[in-house]
Amino acid sequence: MSHQSEAGYLGPELDVRGDLRGEADVRIDGRFQGDYSVDGRLEVGESGRVQAPTRTKELSVEGAMTGDVRADEVCILETGTVEGDVTTKRLSVVDGGSLKGMIYMDFDLPEELVRL
């Protein structure tokens, strides 16, 4: 059983470059560039800017993201933009949100459909 740690926060005045790995819920209102692989929820706030290949469980974007995304659930809100390919089980794009890239729905087909 994994233990979810407390949330992390990158404020609007911060500009961070590097790799971010671990288990936590994270909100980014500043800038992050590098590689993001955190088991938890990532929220990119309206002022947030992320340039990174991203792996996480849940992703919510109000700001701007550049890089391929792999997450169980992705929600791009009305002010959010994502540029990169998205691999997910669930995707929602609110009116006004923007996705520029390929969408790969990651799910298993029922056995009876696989045999067709």
Buried (B, 14 or more C-beta within 10 A) or exposed (E): EEEEEEEBBBEBEEEEEEEBEEEBBBBBBBBBBBBBBBBBBBBBBBBBBBBBBBBBBBBBBBBBBBBBBBBEBBBBBEBBBBBBBBBBEEBEBEEEBBBEBEEEEEEEEEEEEEEE
